[in-house]
Amino acid sequence: MDVIDLRSDVKTLPSEGMLRAMCTAPLGDEQEREDPTVCELEERLQSLLGLERALFVPSATMANQIALLTQIRPGDEVLAHEHSHIFRYEAGGPAALAGAVLTGLAGSDGQFDGAAIRRVASVSESEHRPRTRLVSIENTHNTSGGRAWSLAGLDDVHDTCDELGLLVHLDGSRLFNAAVALDVPVARLSSRADSVAICFSKGLGAPAGAALVGTAEALADARRIRQRLGGSLRQAGMLAAAACYGLEHNIAQLAQDHAAALELATRLFEAGVAVDPIRTETNFVLLDLAELPFSREEILPMLAAAGVLWSKGHAPSVIRAVTHLDVSSGMIREAAERTSRVLGECARG
Ligand SMILES: *Cc1c(COP(=O)(O)O)cnc(C)c1O
């Protein structure tokens, strides 16, 4: 029995075409800006996202951290959703590296509105308050189940930040998923941000690599900071080639990933499992085990024994499946079948 691994879209392996692109890419010393493939990737990203500069980095976590390091001073306040990656899953980087005071905002589906920013932002001249400097949004939002920001919600945050003089960072690790889900050009979601983190090793299928894209101002010091963090690579074109290949060949594939997630959610819903197909907007399916007489820690190994791997969701009773380009529709049907069988047995006790 083949195990179906739905733990994350970071599990994708480079395809044959991607490997060929990596092996034949022209290379040079990226620290000296001599790698033509990295230059090509950075130029493509600038025009794709409607921004002025781009910088290739090893990971989206590093892109997020560089965005803070270049745009805030120690003691400045950063606002982000309370369940955002930059806040919860980057090992305290914003505090440890940039010296940020991080304030979490509440809101459903990983979103918050301009009013929430206004309630907490301190843009007065008071010396007693940390200076609110930057708002970070995450699109799609990971822990809420890959939810895409509504265009109206996004515009509201940008309008508010413009009015208050706040910078906007976009953690767009899965920004292309959001663009595909909303059927808009990706620049519609990115061009108003000061800085954007993009990850190539998720749905785009590259083995590693990310980018920080943004205004000339936001990225003015970014190369120096990347060097300081040890993120400047030499013949990085091998990885940039994988990213270019992903941008060319795998963005269209995201719509299939979303359809596969919706099919999994729908099949499970029809089998009486506690998933909500309405909330499956992109490539995540969240399944709540709260009604079952077993814990998540007990159920995950049962699912694994039945040949389907789910991972832990953010909430304690939730498990998560993520579709990606290595998951076929046959695997989805089989995964739905194995999952509903195991959960049915659990429900019967
Ligand atoms: C995966 C992820 C990151 C970090 O990406 P890496 O490239 O693994 O460092 C950042 N933000 C969000 C929302 C993510 O899902």
PDBQT file of the ligand as one rigid body, heavy atoms in Angstrom, charges set to zero:
ROOT
HETATM    1  C1  LIG A 401       5.967  28.183   5.202  1.00  0.00    +0.000 C 
HETATM    2  C2  LIG A 401       5.683  29.576   5.620  1.00  0.00    +0.000 A 
HETATM    3  C3  LIG A 401       6.716  30.478   5.891  1.00  0.00    +0.000 A 
HETATM    4  C4  LIG A 401       8.161  30.073   5.931  1.00  0.00    +0.000 C 
HETATM    5  O1  LIG A 401       8.620  29.485   4.786  1.00  0.00    +0.000 OA
HETATM    6  P1  LIG A 401      10.043  28.756   4.734  1.00  0.00    +0.000 P 
HETATM    7  O2  LIG A 401      10.469  28.970   3.332  1.00  0.00    +0.000 OA
HETATM    8  O3  LIG A 401       9.774  27.349   5.105  1.00  0.00    +0.000 OA
HETATM    9  O4  LIG A 401      10.946  29.448   5.717  1.00  0.00    +0.000 OA
HETATM   10  C5  LIG A 401       6.370  31.765   6.205  1.00  0.00    +0.000 A 
HETATM   11  N1  LIG A 401       5.092  32.160   6.247  1.00  0.00    +0.000 NA
HETATM   12  C6  LIG A 401       4.081  31.323   5.996  1.00  0.00    +0.000 A 
HETATM   13  C7  LIG A 401       2.670  31.831   6.044  1.00  0.00    +0.000 C 
HETATM   14  C8  LIG A 401       4.335  29.997   5.674  1.00  0.00    +0.000 A 
HETATM   15  O5  LIG A 401       3.314  29.158   5.454  1.00  0.00    +0.000 OA
ENDROOT
TORSDOF 0
